[in-house]
């Protein structure tokens, strides 16, 4: 793979961060404007949840095909196409079509943000980063993405407030909603144009596999599945992502278990969100300095023990200590998210099969999107009216899974040490033979 200048790499990484940070907020607009979406489309909560459940299934199904596409088609075309298709669908969404059409909107968004985007973005970062800076690059991708999302969300709130003004009638609400969607679409188009030209060299980095026979894909999958490190990394990703699911329950936990007001709980969860750039950038730096798997293992232990600690803290504890522990756990969750993909290069997957490897790992690693809601539902059903007890048990379960992930990350570190020792010993033998 040809070398790319440092400044060029930084520019490309910045644009990849912009792409990742701008494509998903439009799809997940409910995070900040759920009540508005329900009002303008005349949806019920269950109908909106159904759309996002379908989206989650599309994501899981799409991970492996997205890896295949990333190995077949130059990534700049895939990323540019994804951004433009998401924006074009957003323009239709802004016209407030009949709610029966939203299923097609979310189907297209699912295709654009996973099938043609997910593996392409991760593969590009993997190819950009040298071995000594993978932690920083993947940490910057996740931390920077979180920062971009926070900035765009702040702008979106300002745009919405401008159109709504002091009135709360449906016409003003629709105008505010449309203004927000148009803003995100405009950003996506601008980023798409920049990405198309800034990533022009990516074609020379990615081997052209289009002309290879179909059997090469099957062979690549077989080769990937024989790599022990790939399986260990998959376990790490699954457990790490399970830990991350715990942060969705922080607000309810604070409200029910510690009688915190909704406003105070909201402030704490917003502070947790701002831990994402800190955890991403900081975790990436530490990973490159002290070892990716080692930092990952320690971070998973801290996050898991923190969740178990939250489960064990009695309701009469000082709420300030609870706030600190919640934010601390959130910080380490984002450290984990920021660096677990940096293990990919250590798996020594052939460059030509990097995309399909990302797809396979993602398919298993992100299964918590389907599995955890089922586990959560079973727990809360079993505990009935004892919601506080259900919260505690859920945190204990996710913390336990996190500890399994910490062991897997520790084992990955052991594998890397054995490999390095073996390579060092072979190098010494070759040097002695040569002399």
N, C-alpha and C positions, 0 to 999 in steps of 0.2 A: 504494500500500500504506500503510495507516494506521500512524502511528508508535506504537511501544510504549515505555513508560517504561523507563529504564535498569535499575532494580532488577527490573522484571518480566522484561526480556530476560535478565538474569543468572540469574534463577530458572529460566526456561524452558531456557536453555542447560545449566544444571546438571542438570536432569532429563533432557535429551537425552543428556548424557554418562552419566548413570546407566543410561539405557535401553541405549545402545550398549555400555556396559561390563559389563552384567549378562546380556545375551541370548546372547552368543557363548560365554562360558565353559562353559555347560551343554552346548552342542553340541560343543565341543572339550574335553570333560572328559579325554580321553586325554592331554592335555598334561601333566597332573599325576597322573593315576590310570590310566595305560594298563595296567599289570600287573594292577591290581584289576579293570578292566573285562574283561580277558581271562579272569581267574579266575572271576568270578561268572557270566559268560555262557557260559563254555566255548568261547571263540573262539580261533582261531589268529591270528597276526599278519597273515597274508595276508587273512583274512576281514575283520578290522577295517580294514585298508588299503583293501579293496574298498568298504566302506561310505563311507569318506571320499573315495575317487575318485568314487563316484556323487554325493556331496555337492558336490564341485567342479564336476562337469558341470551339476548343477542350478543352481548359482550363476551360471555363465556364461550358461546358457539364460535364467535369470530376470531378468537385469539390465534388458533392454529392457522387458519387461512390467511390471517394478516401476516404471519411469519413467512408463509409461502410466497405471498405477493412481494414482501420486502426483499426476498432473494431473487425475484424474477424481474422486477421493475425498478429503475433508478428511484431512489428514495425521494429526491426533490420533486418528482412528478407526483408521487403518492401523497406527500405532505401538502403540496400546493392544491391538488385535486380535493383533498379532504377539507381544507380550509374553505375553498370556494363552494363546494357542495353544501357544507354546513351553513355558510352565509346565504346561499341561494334559498335553501330550505327555510332559513330564518326570515327571509323577506316574505315568503308565503305565510309563515307563522304570524308575522306582524299584521297581516290583513285580517286576522281573527276569523279564520274559516270556521265552518260548523265543526262542533267537537267530534263528530264521527270521522273527520279527516285527520285528526291528531294521531291516530295510530300509524298512518303513513308518514307523517312528519317524524315521529320517533323511530320508525323503522329506518328511514333514510339517515337520520342522525346516528343511529346505532352503527349502520354500515360505514358512514363517513368517519366516525371517531374511533373505530376499532379495526375493521377490515382493512382499510387503506391508510390507517394512521398509526396505530399503537406500536406495532413492531418496527415500522419505518423510523419513528422518532427515537426509539431506544437503540436501534441498530446504528443510526447516524451518530448518536452520542458515543456509543461503544467504539466506533471507527475513528472518531475525532480524538478520543482520549489516549494518551500514552499510558503505559502500564503504571507509571509512577503517579498518575494524576486521575485515575478512574474514580476514586472516592470523591475528589473535588468536583469532577464533572457531573457525576450522577447526583451528588448532593446539591450542586448548583441547579441542576434541572428541577429537582423537586422543591427546593427552597425558593428558587427564582419563580417557579410556576405559582407557588403559593403567594408570593409577593405581587405578581402580576394580577392574580385573581382578586386579591384584596384591593389593589388600586382601582381595577376596573369596576369592582363592586361599589366602591366609594363614589366613582364617577356616575355609575348607574343610578344610585340613590339620589344624587344631585339632579340628574336628568329627570328622573321620575317626579321629584319634588317641584321642579321648574314647571312641568306641564300640569301637574295636579293643582298647584297653587294652594289657595285656602279652601277650595271647594272639594267635595268628596263625592260628586255625582258620577254616574257611570261613564259619561262622555269624557270627563277629565281623566278618569282612571284609565280608560282605553287609550287616550292620547299619551299618557305617561308610560303605559306598557309598550306602546309602539315606539316611543322615543328611545326607550331602553334597548329594545330589540334592534332597532336601526343602528344604534351606537355600537353594539357588539358586532353586527354584520359589517359595518364600515371598518372596524379594527381588523376583522378577519380578512377582508379583501386586501387591505394595506399590507398585512403581515404575509399573505400569500404571495403577493408580488415581490416582496423583499426576499422571501425564502427561495422563490424560484431562481432568482439571480445569484443570491449569496451561496447557495448550495450547488452551484453549477459544476464544481469539481467532484461532487460525490459520485458521479457516474464513473469516474476513473478509479474510485476506490472500491467500488462494488463490482465483482466479476460478473460478466454478462452470462447469465445462465439460461437466457430465453431459448437458445438454440440446443440446449442439452435435452436428452430424452427424458420422458416422464419418470423412468426408473430411477433417475438420479435423486429425485425427491424422496422416494421410498428408501433408497440407500442412505440418504442423509439422515432420515428419521432413525433408521436402525443404528447408524453410527452414533447419533446423539444419545439414544437410549442405552448405549453400552458405556457411556461415560459416567463413572460413579459420582463425580463432583456435580453433575447436572441433577442427579436425584437428591443429593444432599442440599443443593441450593433450592430445589423445589420445596423441600420440607421447610427450609428457613423462610422462604417467601410465604408459604401457606400460614405458618405460625406467626410470622411478623405481621401479616395482613390481618390475621385474627385479632392480634393485640390491638391493632389500629381501630378495629370495629368498636372497641370499648369506649372510644371518645364520643361516639354517637349517644351514649347513655349518660354522659356526665351531667347534663342539664337536669334530666329526670331524677338522677341520683341525689343531686344537691337539693332539689325541691322536696322529694319525698323523705329521704333519709336524714336530712339535716335542716329541714324547714326553712330553706333559703328562699327569699323572694324571687319571682321570675326575673326581675330586673337584675338582681345581684348575680343570679345564675347565668344570665345572658352576658354580663360583663366578664365573668370568669371564662366562659366558653369562647368569647371573642379574644381574650388574652391567650387562650390555648391556640387559637388559629394563628396568632402572630408568632407563636413558637415555631411555625413551619419554616420560615426563612432562616431562623437562628439554628434550628436543628439540622436543616439541610446543609447549609454552608459550613457550620461548625462541625457537624458529624463527618462531612466529606474531608475536611482538613485533618481531623483526628484519624480517620481511616487510612489516609495516605501516609500519615506519620507513624502510627503505631500498628498498623495491620488491619485490613478491612474486616476479616472474619472475627478477629479478636475484639475490636470495637463493637461490632454487631452483637456478639455474644454477651458482652458486658451490658450493652444498652438494653437487650432483651431481658436480661435478668433484672435490671433496675425497673423497667416498665412493668414486668410481670409481678415482681414483689410489691411494687407500688399499687397495682390493681388489687392484689390480695390484701394489702394493707387497708385500702379503702373499704374492702368488704368486711374487715374485722373491726374497723373503728366504730365505737358505739355512737349513738345519735347525740349524746350529751357532751361530746368532745368539743373543744374550741373550734369554731368554724374557720378561724384564720388558718389553723394548721391544715384543715381539710382543703382549703383553697390552694395552699402552697403545694400540697401533695398532688392535687389534680393537675395543676400547671406543670409540675415536675414530670409527672407521668406523660402528659401531653408532649412535653419537650422531647423525651426519649422516644416516644412513638414516632415523632418526625425525624429523629436521627436514624431510626430503623428504616423508615420509608426512603430516606435520602440515600442510603448506602447499600441496601440489599441487592440492587441490580449491578453494583460494581463488582460483585463476585463473578459475573459472567465471563470475563476474560480469563480468570483463573481456571475455568472449566475447559479451556483449550478447545473450544468448538471451532471447526474450520470456518474461515471467514465467509465462504460461499454458503454456509448453512446457518449463519448467525441468526437470520430472520426466523427460520423455522424453529430454531432452539428457543428463541424468545417466545414464540407462539406456544410451544409445548409447555415451557415453564409457567407461562402466564395462565394457560388453561387450568392447570392444577393449582398453582399458587393463589389464584384469585377466586377459587371455589368458595371461600368464605362468604362471597356476595350472595350465594345461594344457601350455603350450609348454616351460617350463623343466624340468619333470621328464623330458620326452622328450629334451631336449638333454643334461641331466645323465646320463640312462641311456646315451645314445650315447657320451658322453665316458668314463664309467667302464668301459664295455664295451671301448672302444678301448684304454684304458690297461691293462686286465687287472689283474695283481697290483700294478702301480705306482700304488697309491692316492694316494700323496703327489703324484705327477705329475698325476693326474687332478684332485685338489683345486686345485693351482696353475692348471691350464688352465681349470677351471671359473671360478675367480675372475677370471682374465684375460678370459674371454669376457663374463662379467657386467659387469666393469669397462668393457670396450669398449662394450657396449650403453649403459651409464650415461653415457659420454662423448657418445654420440649424443643422449641425452636432455638433456644439458647444453647442447649446441648448439641443440636445439629450444627450450629455456627461454630461451636468449639471444636467439633469433630472436623469441620471444614478447615479450620486453622491447623489442626494436627496433620491433615492430609497435605496441606501446603508446606508445612515444615519438613515432612518426610520427603516430599518431592524436591525441595530446595537442597536438603542434605544429600540426596542421591545425586542430583545434578552437580553439586559441588564436588562430591567424591569422584564422579566420573571425569569431571574436568581436571582434577588433580592427577588422576591416573593417566589421562591423555597427555598431560604436560610432562609427567615423568617418563612416559614412553617416548615422547618426542626428544627428550634430552638424552 
